[in-house]
C-alpha cells in the first residue's frame, strides 16, 4: 500500500464519524422516562399540597398551604426537573409547547401523566390523614367558589395568577435569553405569592391536575371547570405573549 492510499484511508474514518453525529438518547430516556418523571413529581407535589390544606392549623390562614405548595414545587423541580422539565401542570406543559420547550408528541402523554399523578397524590392524602379533617377540607379540593356571582372573579383570578406562573417557567427555564439556574426557586416562590395574594378569590389552583386529583378522590366537582378554563386560557395567552413580544430571537415570530 502506498503512502497516498494510506493517507486517503486515514482521512475517511473521521468523515464517517462526522456523518454519524452524536449518539441519540435511548427511546426510554426520550419518551417514557419524562412521563414517569411527570407522574412521580405530580404525585409528590399534589400530595403535599392536599395534606397542607387538610392539616392546616387554625389561625395560619393561607400561609401554611402557600409555603407548602411553593416549597414542594421548587424541590420537585430541582430534583426531577432534568428528567422531564418539571412541569407537573397541564397548563405549564401547554405553555412550554407553545414557546418551543416541549415536543408536540409529548404534550398528551405529559397531561395523562400529570392527571394520574394528581389522582395518586390525592389518594395518598386520603389514606394518610385523619378522616374528619379530610372531610372538613373536602380532601384538599378547591371550595373557594360558593356562588355564581364569584365566577367571573374566580376565572379572571385563575387566568392572571396562572399567567405569572407559566411566565416564570417559560422565561426562567426555557427562553434562552432569560433562563436562570434559580428557576426552581423562582417558580416555587411564584406559587407561594399567588396563593397568598389570590387564594381568597379562587383558591389559587393554577393547575388542572392539582384540581382534578382531589376532585376524583373526594368526589367534589363544584365549579371544577373553572380550574381548567382559567389555567389553560392563561397558558395560551402567555404563549402568544412570548412568541410575539418577549421571547428571544429564536422564539419570536416577528421583529427578529
C-alpha positions, -999 to +999 in steps of 0.1 A: +000+000+000+014+034-010+016+063+014-011+082-007-036+053-003-028+051+034-035+088+038-068+085+020-079+057+043-069+076+074-089+106+062-122+087+056-127+074+091-132+109+108-155+118+079-177+088+087-178+098+124-189+133+114-218+119+093-229+097+122-232+126+145-236+124+183-253+094+197-291+098+203-305+091+238-323+058+242-360+059+234-367+052+271-350+085+281-366+104+253-402+093+257-410+071+287-387+084+314-400+121+312-436+108+316-426+088+347-408+120+360-440+140+355-461+112+372-439+110+402-433+147+405-470+155+402-479+129+428-454+143+454-464+179+447-501+173+449-498+150+479-480+178+498-505+204+486-535+184+497-521+175+531-511+211+537-548+221+532-562+192+552-539+196+581-539+234+581-536+246+617-561+270+630-551+306+626-524+302+599-548+311+571-533+307+537-497+308+549-492+271+555-506+260+522-488+287+503-454+277+517-461+240+514-471+243+477-442+266+468-415+246+486-429+213+473-429+225+437-395+241+439-380+209+454-396+185+429-384+207+400-349+208+414-349+170+419-367+157+388-366+187+365-337+175+344-357+144+336-389+159+323-386+197+327-405+197+359-439+208+347-464+189+369-491+210+354-510+207+321-511+245+317-473+247+321-469+219+295-492+237+271-472+269+276-439+251+272-450+236+239-463+269+226-429+285+231-409+256+218-398+240+250-417+207+246-421+183+216-457+182+204-458+144+206-452+146+244-480+171+252-508+145+256-486+119+274-475+147+298-511+156+305-521+120+312-490+115+335-498+147+354-535+138+359-526+103+370-500+117+394-527+141+407-550+112+415-522+092+432-512+122+453-548+129+463-554+093+471-523+091+493-535+122+511-569+105+517-553+075+534-527+093+554-548+120+571-574+120+598-608+113+582-626+142+600-601+167+588-601+152+553-639+155+551-639+191+565-613+202+539-631+182+511-599+163+506-579+194+496-602+200+466-610+236+457-640+251+475-633+288+474-662+295+450-696+293+468-719+312+445-723+321+408-715+359+413-680+348+422-674+330+389-661+359+369-637+370+396-625+334+400-619+328+363-601+361+359-581+354+390-570+320+378-560+334+344-539+362+360-522+340+386-515+312+361-501+337+336-475+347+362-467+310+369-464+300+333-444+331+326-419+322+354-415+287+339-412+298+302-389+328+308-369+313+337-363+278+324-369+278+286-362+311+269-325+312+262-321+349+269-336+349+303-334+314+317-316+310+351-303+283+374-326+298+400-357+289+380-369+262+405-367+287+434-384+314+413-412+291+402-419+278+437-419+314+451-443+324+423-468+297+435-464+309+471-470+345+462-500+337+441-517+316+469-510+343+495-523+371+472-552+354+454-562+324+474-594+341+486-605+348+451-605+313+436-582+292+458-553+299+435-552+265+419-533+274+386-531+237+378-558+214+364-540+183+377-540+198+413-577+204+409-585+171+392-568+147+417-586+158+448-619+162+429-617+125+420-606+114+455-632+134+473-659+133+445-661+171+447-668+187+413-685+220+421-672+247+397-644+223+386-644+237+351-630+270+364-597+253+372-594+241+336-606+271+317-586+297+337-551+279+337-553+266+301-565+300+288-536+316+307-511+293+290-525+303+256-521+340+265-485+335+277-476+315+247-488+343+224-471+370+245-437+353+244-439+343+207-448+379+197-431+402+222-410+388+250-392+358+235-356+357+223-348+359+185-353+321+182-387+322+198-403+353+185-423+351+153-417+388+144-391+416+146-361+391+146 
